[in-house]
Amino acid sequence: YVIDDLVEVQTATSIVWVYRYEASRPDATELGVGVMNHRSCSAEGVLPWSNVSYQDAKAACEAAGFRLCRQDEWQTACEGGAGYSYEYPYLHLAGYTDYEPSVCNGNDYDYNCTGLDDDDVLPTGMVFTDCVTGPSDCISLDGLLDMSGNLMEWTSTLAAGKTDIYHVRGGSFLTHEWGLTCQASFVTLQQSFRYDDLGFRCCSDYAPGP
């Protein structure tokens, strides 16, 4: 029996439960993404599930008893009631500027400063402990991690007038400042698209079980 780590988030119209971490495969580790694909998991300290199509992400969430998040749910979870541009209110409240290049895994972050610029996906929630939504954003006292950067995330929201192109949110380890905001919604991809910096996160309309 798998217990996924979800966070309760109040949207404008309802309450939704959101994966605390980017989705991973059941056998993922800190060093490998794993190979199992029968369901998704929300777990700390593992490489998230990347190179995944919309249909595979949708199926993985549903197999775990959840669904892909809509982009309005994703944005509310990231920005909170205060409408923060980035997902780290702790730093905002401490007087930091809106954008901090070393806090989340975007293009400006170099995880190995001994050589050339290194941009790559990193384990969930382990490196960027300040890349987290705050208690003012969520009913839970601790929030969601890696919503800005690491992997772009599929949502279930179709692009206007399209039948197979969906909004992708959050930016990735390749994304610059302007694409890492909670509000950036200009990226849309065809549902069959796969890439190394593309993943997903699941949502639920019901509180997780014991």
Salt bridges, closest charged atoms under 4 A:
ASP4 OD2 - ARG39 NH2 2.21
ASP5 OD1 - ARG20 NE 2.87
ASP56 OD2 - ARG194 NH2 2.63
GLU62 OE2 - LYS58 NZ 2.85
ASP72 OD1 - ARG70 NE 2.93
GLU73 OE2 - ARG67 NH2 2.80
GLU73 OE2 - ARG70 NH1 3.01
ASP142 OD1 - ARG20 NH1 3.51
GLU153 OE2 - ARG201 NH2 2.80
ASP205 OD1 - ARG67 NH2 2.69
